[in-house]
Amino acid sequence: MELKRRDFLKISTGAAGLVLLQPSNIDKVCEAAENSSNEDLAMLVDVSKCIGCWWCYVACKQYNGLPETATPKPDDPPPLAPDTWTTLFTKKQGNTWKFRKQACMHCTDAACVNVCPTGALSHNKLGFVQYERDKCSGCGYCSQYCPFEVPQLQTNKVSGDALMDKCTFCIDRVTNGQQTACSEACPTGAISFGKRKELLEEASTRLAELQKTNPDACLYGANELGGLHVMYILEESPEKQGLPADPKVPAAAMVHDVFQWLGVGAVAAVLAGFGLNYLVARARIAKEEK
């Protein structure tokens, strides 16, 4: 069957678009770091003020229209899931329970943004990681490479299609001058919301106060992964609070991003081959017709 020029152009343009339209994830991370400014928004979680009331969990469910999946209990906290974007990390010390809000950290150097092939995950101009669910392909790379194991996939048992869900930083609220639902609901002030630079100053003051009686108190998130947009004032080391002491973007995630750009070269080579084959075929057909 003769390959028409019009058909060849359709095939080549479509194939190129599949790769060339993918966002440069490396560029997005660099841009987020360079554009990190005084306007970046963040949350500061002071675990010393958390009483385990679960209002952050409830507020997240209600605002995002997520179904109630479990009655939260300290000894059996609901895990992060496609329908649970905020929960509590719990720990018993003697007869006392300790709590830490657990959700997306909204990293500046975010592994999920690095590996997302469709642009569903990106950095908002206010610093946090935004998520466009309608762009999600369900590939699962974000879930695989996140050092905090935050993104959660839900797979349709019939079709096999998957979608990811996680905290959105209440993007509709914060871009309209409101605070996140969880921070608004917190009755003790354990969750503060505001400009990241101001929260860092608040954290410094609070930390100095805590360290007078507890030298183990520390701030987590000021510099980790380029700076988190959900930071913690901890009463003990990060490891004891279920957090990696020195979180890193997995090397495999960075290699994955490089392979995306190697894919551009591969497609270019394929298209060049298509073009050469087309010209040779046309020349042969013309010769035979003569």
Residue pairs with C-beta under 8 A, 6 or more apart in sequence:
2 285
3 278
3 281
5 278
8 274
8 275
8 278
11 274
12 271
12 274
12 275
15 267
15 270
15 271
16 267
16 268
16 271
18 267
19 260
19 263
19 264
19 267
20 264
20 267
22 117
22 118
22 119
22 260
23 119
23 122
24 261
25 113
25 114
25 115
25 116
25 257
25 260
26 114
26 257
28 113
28 122
28 123
29 108
29 109
29 110
29 113
29 114
29 123
29 226
31 123
32 108
32 109
32 110
32 113
32 123
32 127
32 226
33 108
33 109
33 226
35 125
36 108
36 127
36 226
36 227
38 195
38 197
39 125
39 126
39 127
39 195
40 126
40 127
40 195
40 196
40 197
40 229
41 126
41 127
41 128
41 169
41 174
41 193
41 194
41 195
41 196
41 229
42 106
42 127
42 128
42 193
42 194
42 195
42 196
42 199
42 228
42 229
42 230
42 231
43 180
43 182
43 183
43 191
43 192
43 193
43 199
43 229
43 230
43 231
44 191
44 192
44 193
44 199
44 202
44 203
44 231
44 232
44 233
45 100
45 101
45 190
45 191
45 192
45 230
45 231
45 232
45 233
46 189
46 190
46 191
46 192
46 206
46 232
46 233
47 98
47 99
47 100
47 190
47 232
47 233
47 234
47 235
47 241
48 190
48 210
48 217
48 233
48 235
49 188
49 189
49 190
50 88
50 98
50 99
50 100
50 101
50 188
50 190
51 99
51 187
51 188
51 190
52 74
52 88
52 90
52 97
52 99
53 187
53 188
54 72
54 88
55 182
55 185
55 186
55 187
56 86
56 88
56 101
56 182
56 183
56 185
56 186
56 191
57 72
57 78
57 84
57 86
57 87
57 88
58 185
59 181
59 182
59 184
59 185
60 66
60 85
60 86
60 103
60 167
60 181
60 182
61 67
61 68
61 84
62 181
63 170
63 173
63 181
64 85
64 168
64 181
66 83
66 84
66 85
67 83
69 78
69 81
69 83
69 84
70 76
70 78
70 84
72 78
72 87
72 88
74 90
74 92
74 97
74 99
75 90
75 92
77 87
77 88
77 89
77 90
78 84
78 87
79 87
80 87
80 102
80 103
80 149
80 150
80 152
80 166
81 152
82 152
82 153
82 154
82 163
82 164
82 165
83 154
83 165
84 152
85 103
85 104
85 165
85 166
85 167
85 168
86 101
86 102
86 103
86 167
86 182
87 102
87 103
88 99
88 100
88 101
88 102
89 99
89 100
89 101
89 102
89 241
89 242
90 97
90 98
90 99
91 97
91 98
91 99
91 100
91 240
91 241
91 242
92 98
98 235
100 232
100 234
100 241
100 242
101 182
101 190
101 191
102 242
103 150
103 166
103 167
103 182
103 230
104 129
104 148
104 150
104 151
104 166
104 167
104 169
104 230
105 148
105 150
105 221
105 225
105 228
105 229
105 230
106 127
106 128
106 129
106 167
106 169
106 228
106 229
106 230
107 129
107 224
107 225
107 226
107 227
107 228
107 229
107 247
108 123
108 127
108 225
108 226
108 227
108 228
108 229
109 225
109 226
109 249
110 121
110 123
110 129
110 225
110 249
111 142
111 145
111 146
111 147
111 249
111 250
111 253
112 121
112 129
112 141
112 142
112 145
112 146
112 150
112 151
113 121
113 122
113 123
113 129
114 145
114 249
114 253
114 254
114 256
114 257
115 141
115 142
115 144
115 145
115 253
115 256
115 257
116 122
116 141
116 142
117 137
117 139
117 141
117 260
118 135
118 136
118 137
118 139
119 132
119 135
120 131
120 132
120 133
120 134
120 135
120 136
120 137
120 164
121 129
121 130
121 131
121 132
121 142
122 129
122 130
122 132
123 129
123 130
124 130
124 169
124 171
124 175
126 174
126 175
127 196
127 229
128 169
128 171
128 174
128 229
129 169
129 229
130 168
130 169
130 171
131 164
131 166
131 168
133 163
133 164
133 165
136 163
136 164
138 153
138 155
138 161
138 162
138 163
138 164
140 153
140 162
140 164
141 253
141 256
142 151
142 164
143 149
143 151
143 152
143 153
143 164
145 249
145 250
145 252
145 253
145 256
147 225
147 244
147 247
147 248
147 249
147 250
148 243
148 244
148 247
150 166
150 167
151 164
151 165
151 166
152 164
152 165
152 166
153 162
153 163
153 164
154 162
154 163
154 164
154 165
155 161
155 162
156 162
169 180
169 229
170 178
170 179
170 180
170 181
170 182
173 179
173 180
173 181
174 180
174 193
178 184
179 193
179 194
180 191
180 193
182 191
183 191
183 192
183 193
184 193
192 199
192 202
196 227
196 229
199 231
200 222
200 231
203 219
203 222
203 231
203 233
204 219
206 233
207 217
207 218
207 219
207 233
210 217
210 233
210 235
211 217
214 235
216 235
216 236
216 237
217 233
217 234
217 235
217 236
218 233
218 234
218 237
218 238
219 231
219 232
219 233
219 234
220 228
220 231
220 232
220 233
220 234
220 238
220 241
220 243
221 227
221 228
221 230
221 231
221 232
222 228
222 231
224 246
224 247
225 247
225 248
225 249
232 241
232 243
234 241
234 243
237 245
238 244
238 245
239 245
